[in-house]
Amino acid sequence: MINRKSKREIELMHEAGKLLASAHKEIAKMIKPGVTTMEIENFVDHYLAKHGATPEQKGYQGYEFATCASINDEICHGFPRKEALKNGDIVTIDMVVNLNGALADSAWTYTVGEVSEETQRLVDVTKTALYKSIEQCQVGKRLGDIGHAIQSYVEGEGYSVVRDFTGHGIGNSIHEEPNILHYGEAGKGQRLKEGMVITVEPMVNTGTWHSQMDENGWTARTTDKGLSAQFEHTIAITKEGPMVLTEQDI
């Protein structure tokens, strides 16, 4: 069952999204060779508490951290750690913010120091894919339109789209219906309706899209050790068009 949100609920989620976006802006200032993802984790924990919010994924199905921090060949759900980031790395920081009961979810891939031209291109293509898909988040469009926009662009650029993880509805809990595939056929799937709030979060790899799970039961990484990048926004479907609740460029 899809839980469509009222304008008031969307407003509250937008406030959570603004706080989440501000945390990402602060993280961007921290990213450099020598910093650790555990330092970023501790910053997020304290930053949210200072602003009256909590990290929703902390304790979710036993997950221990406020953030996911996925480095290089890690696709998603990487654990924060004490090892320093190195020049040329990429790292995706993903978090869900709970502000007064309203949730927002966003992941961002950061480059560390000077990265190769190919690494930068992967990051740029992944971010562009997210925004191309957001253009499809319109009342009356179908879920397949979102996936097709991502897949056709990404594969046209020579990369692959991860299929083992999806976007999702979000509201009273982190994961609600429907699942948002990042691949698919235009014109197929469920229609988007006013009041739906979803995450779109393409994960894009330099090589194969296949993933494998680490022994910790959480962290997924590429099977061929290729790099993976991810960008994610929380989006409300409104009659005026897509409303990005976690936009940083405001």
RODO-2510 file (C-alpha; in nm, 4 decimals, decimal comma):
residues 250
     n   res          X          Y          Z
     1     m     0,0000     0,0000     0,0000
     2     i     0,1359     0,3408    -0,1006
     3     n     0,1073     0,6086     0,1656
     4     r     0,0438     0,9423    -0,0086
     5     k     0,1387     1,2481     0,1960
     6     s    -0,0541     1,5651     0,2731
     7     k     0,0938     1,9057     0,1970
     8     r     0,1672     1,9475     0,5685
     9     e     0,3492     1,6137     0,5843
    10     i     0,5552     1,7095     0,2806
    11     e     0,6402     2,0440     0,4414
    12     l     0,7691     1,8634     0,7513
    13     m     0,9714     1,6222     0,5398
    14     h     1,1127     1,9217     0,3544
    15     e     1,2380     2,0663     0,6831
    16     a     1,4123     1,7356     0,7544
    17     g     1,5494     1,7445     0,4013
    18     k     1,6888     2,0947     0,4434
    19     l     1,8729     1,9857     0,7568
    20     l     2,0075     1,6780     0,5791
    21     a     2,1251     1,8919     0,2862
    22     s     2,3012     2,1290     0,5231
    23     a     2,4832     1,8319     0,6802
    24     h     2,6041     1,7242     0,3354
    25     k     2,7325     2,0762     0,2692
    26     e     2,9357     2,0573     0,5893
    27     i     3,0655     1,7117     0,4985
    28     a     3,1837     1,8479     0,1641
    29     k     3,4113     2,0868     0,3547
    30     m     3,5571     1,7967     0,5546
    31     i     3,6424     1,5663     0,2659
    32     k     4,0168     1,5508     0,2054
    33     p     4,2995     1,2969     0,2225
    34     g     4,3620     1,1947     0,5838
    35     v     4,0083     1,2401     0,7154
    36     t     3,8296     0,9244     0,8281
    37     t     3,4719     0,8228     0,7670
    38     m     3,4417     0,7671     1,1424
    39     e     3,5151     1,1380     1,1892
    40     i     3,2357     1,2125     0,9416
    41     e     3,0088     0,9708     1,1298
    42     n     3,0764     1,1464     1,4615
    43     f     3,0207     1,4869     1,3024
    44     v     2,6801     1,3822     1,1632
    45     d     2,5719     1,2342     1,4962
    46     h     2,6532     1,5575     1,6815
    47     y     2,5274     1,7887     1,4047
    48     l     2,1839     1,6270     1,3961
    49     a     2,1564     1,6257     1,7754
    50     k     2,2477     1,9961     1,7849
    51     h     1,9580     2,0661     1,5477
    52     g     1,7040     1,8532     1,7340
    53     a     1,7119     1,5615     1,4911
    54     t     1,8151     1,1971     1,5030
    55     p     1,9771     0,9570     1,2517
    56     e     1,6925     0,7263     1,1550
    57     q     1,9053     0,4381     1,0318
    58     k     2,0917     0,4070     1,3628
    59     g     1,9407     0,0912     1,5083
    60     y     1,7440     0,0139     1,1909
    61     q     1,7456    -0,3655     1,1600
    62     g     2,0505    -0,3641     1,3871
    63     y     2,2572    -0,1114     1,1888
    64     e     2,4908     0,0660     1,4322
    65     f     2,5757     0,3960     1,2646
    66     a     2,4269     0,7343     1,1742
    67     t     2,5753     0,7144     0,8252
    68     c     2,6700     0,4668     0,5592
    69     a     3,0166     0,5382     0,4173
    70     s     3,0997     0,3434     0,1019
    71     i     3,4482     0,3779    -0,0480
    72     n     3,5621     0,3043    -0,4045
    73     d     3,4318    -0,0452    -0,4971
    74     e     3,1717    -0,0442    -0,2182
    75     i     2,8294     0,0109    -0,3706
    76     c     2,6322     0,0890    -0,0549
    77     h     2,5980     0,0327     0,3210
    78     g     2,9675     0,0629     0,3972
    79     f     3,0517     0,0993     0,7661
    80     p     3,2282     0,4145     0,8904
    81     r     3,5879     0,3291     0,9831
    82     k     3,9059     0,4717     1,1304
    83     e     4,1230     0,4231     0,8202
    84     a     4,2027     0,7529     0,6485
    85     l     4,0671     0,8417     0,3060
    86     k     4,3394     0,8624     0,0426
    87     n     4,4014     1,0949    -0,2486
    88     g     4,2064     0,9644    -0,5483
    89     d     3,9354     0,7851    -0,3467
    90     i     3,5643     0,8365    -0,3845
    91     v     3,3309     0,7992    -0,0881
    92     t     2,9517     0,7945    -0,0711
    93     i     2,7923     0,9237     0,2485
    94     d     2,4293     0,8180     0,2922
    95     m     2,2012     0,9180     0,5783
    96     v     1,8376     0,9369     0,6836
    97     v     1,7336     1,2280     0,9066
    98     n     1,4381     1,2193     1,1449
    99     l     1,3254     1,5694     1,2409
   100     n     1,0148     1,5736     1,4613
   101     g     0,9003     1,2437     1,3121
   102     a     0,9461     1,3457     0,9471
   103     l     1,2093     1,1611     0,7430
   104     a     1,4424     1,2553     0,4584
   105     d     1,7054     1,0419     0,2848
   106     s     2,0005     1,1454     0,0677
   107     a     2,3345     1,0018    -0,0440
   108     w     2,6198     1,1916    -0,2088
   109     t     2,9464     1,0746    -0,3638
   110     y     3,2509     1,2872    -0,2841
   111     t     3,5894     1,2904    -0,4528
   112     v     3,8929     1,2892    -0,2245
   113     g     4,1793     1,5155    -0,3274
   114     e     4,2750     1,4795    -0,6919
   115     v     4,0970     1,1969    -0,8721
   116     s     4,1562     1,0547    -1,2167
   117     e     3,9656     1,1843    -1,5170
   118     e     3,7810     0,8538    -1,5435
   119     t     3,6830     0,8604    -1,1759
   120     q     3,5506     1,2150    -1,2082
   121     r     3,3539     1,1148    -1,5164
   122     l     3,1845     0,8299    -1,3266
   123     v     3,0820     1,0703    -1,0513
   124     d     2,9539     1,3285    -1,3000
   125     v     2,7539     1,0735    -1,4997
   126     t     2,5938     0,9325    -1,1845
   127     k     2,4871     1,2754    -1,0619
   128     t     2,3504     1,3666    -1,4047
   129     a     2,1554     1,0389    -1,4132
   130     l     1,9846     1,1324    -1,0871
   131     y     1,8706     1,4687    -1,2202
   132     k     1,7579     1,3194    -1,5522
   133     s     1,5415     1,0779    -1,3568
   134     i     1,3965     1,3541    -1,1389
   135     e     1,2606     1,5133    -1,4585
   136     q     1,0398     1,2027    -1,4872
   137     c     0,8952     1,2419    -1,1361
   138     q     0,5719     1,3944    -1,2624
   139     v     0,2077     1,3178    -1,1863
   140     g     0,0896     1,0660    -1,4455
   141     k     0,4339     0,9377    -1,5384
   142     r     0,5198     0,5744    -1,4636
   143     l     0,7899     0,4158    -1,2497
   144     g     0,9434     0,2671    -1,5631
   145     d     1,0034     0,6183    -1,6943
   146     i     1,2335     0,6873    -1,3988
   147     g     1,4319     0,3672    -1,4452
   148     h     1,4536     0,4084    -1,8213
   149     a     1,5862     0,7638    -1,7906
   150     i     1,8690     0,6378    -1,5690
   151     q     1,9508     0,3178    -1,7566
   152     s     1,9464     0,4627    -2,1072
   153     y     2,1724     0,7517    -2,0108
   154     v     2,4161     0,5543    -1,7936
   155     e     2,4584     0,2634    -2,0342
   156     g     2,4959     0,5103    -2,3192
   157     e     2,7935     0,6535    -2,1308
   158     g     2,9521     0,3088    -2,0985
   159     y     2,8670     0,2340    -1,7352
   160     s     2,6318    -0,0108    -1,5638
   161     v     2,3379     0,0420    -1,3276
   162     v     2,3215    -0,1638    -1,0076
   163     r     2,0055    -0,3753    -0,9973
   164     d     2,0281    -0,5349    -0,6543
   165     f     1,9275    -0,2181    -0,4659
   166     t     1,6411     0,0216    -0,5310
   167     g     1,4919     0,3512    -0,4351
   168     h     1,1725     0,3429    -0,2309
   169     g     0,8824     0,5264    -0,0843
   170     i     0,9554     0,7079     0,2407
   171     g     0,7354     0,8575     0,5106
   172     n     0,6692     0,7196     0,8556
   173     s     0,9422     0,4625     0,7988
   174     i     1,2593     0,4529     0,5893
   175     h     1,1317     0,2013     0,3365
   176     e     0,7748     0,2170     0,2096
   177     e     0,6124     0,1081    -0,1153
   178     p     0,6802     0,1392    -0,4021
   179     n     1,0280     0,0172    -0,4906
   180     i     1,1959     0,2460    -0,7442
   181     l     1,4049     0,0493    -0,9937
   182     h     1,6934     0,2336    -1,1582
   183     y     1,6452     0,0462    -1,4844
   184     g     1,3374    -0,0370    -1,6839
   185     e     1,1097     0,0320    -1,9774
   186     a     0,9500     0,3685    -2,0425
   187     g     0,5718     0,3725    -2,0124
   188     k     0,5618     0,0668    -1,7881
   189     g     0,4881     0,0260    -1,4181
   190     q     0,2801     0,2073    -1,1623
   191     r     0,1677     0,5635    -1,2266
   192     l     0,3025     0,8423    -1,0090
   193     k     0,0348     1,0259    -0,8125
   194     e     0,0268     1,3529    -0,6258
   195     g     0,1398     1,3125    -0,2656
   196     m     0,3790     1,0234    -0,3246
   197     v     0,7237     1,0784    -0,1707
   198     i     1,0037     0,8605    -0,3041
   199     t     1,3793     0,8285    -0,3117
   200     v     1,5670     0,7927    -0,6384
   201     e     1,9238     0,6770    -0,5789
   202     p     2,1073     0,5388    -0,8821
   203     m     2,4216     0,3384    -0,8098
   204     v     2,6500     0,3324    -1,1126
   205     n     2,9555     0,1108    -1,1691
   206     t     3,2523     0,1345    -1,4032
   207     g     3,2288    -0,2378    -1,4781
   208     t     2,9659    -0,5018    -1,4124
   209     w     2,6484    -0,4130    -1,2240
   210     h     2,6679    -0,7321    -1,0174
   211     s     2,7320    -0,7019    -0,6440
   212     q     2,8573    -0,9213    -0,3643
   213     m     2,7988    -0,8918     0,0088
   214     d     3,0732    -0,8556     0,2687
   215     e     3,0828    -1,0844     0,5703
   216     n     2,9280    -0,8076     0,7833
   217     g     2,5968    -0,8722     0,6069
   218     w     2,5523    -0,5064     0,5136
   219     t     2,8198    -0,3782     0,2783
   220     a     2,7740    -0,4506    -0,0929
   221     r     3,0608    -0,4085    -0,3357
   222     t     3,1267    -0,4660    -0,7051
   223     t     3,2246    -0,8191    -0,8019
   224     d     3,5011    -0,6972    -1,0350
   225     k     3,6477    -0,4353    -0,7941
   226     g     3,5351    -0,1554    -1,0260
   227     l     3,4391     0,1808    -0,8777
   228     s     3,0809     0,2623    -0,7791
   229     a     2,9153     0,6022    -0,7272
   230     q     2,5717     0,6993    -0,5959
   231     f     2,3569     1,0098    -0,5699
   232     e     2,0181     1,0139    -0,3982
   233     h     1,7424     1,2642    -0,3332
   234     t     1,4053     1,2458    -0,1592
   235     i     1,1381     1,3739    -0,3983
   236     a     0,7726     1,4661    -0,3486
   237     i     0,5376     1,4222    -0,6442
   238     t     0,3264     1,7395    -0,6700
   239     k     0,0923     1,8757    -0,9343
   240     e     0,3470     2,1550    -0,9906
   241     g     0,6184     1,8989    -1,0661
   242     p     0,8902     1,7190    -0,8696
   243     m     0,9820     1,8808    -0,5374
   244     v     1,3332     1,7808    -0,4299
   245     l     1,3189     1,7777    -0,0496
   246     t     1,6940     1,7262    -0,0031
   247     e     1,8249     1,9731    -0,2620
   248     q     2,1587     2,1288    -0,1659
   249     d     2,1661     2,4078    -0,4254
   250     i     1,9252     2,6414    -0,2478
***
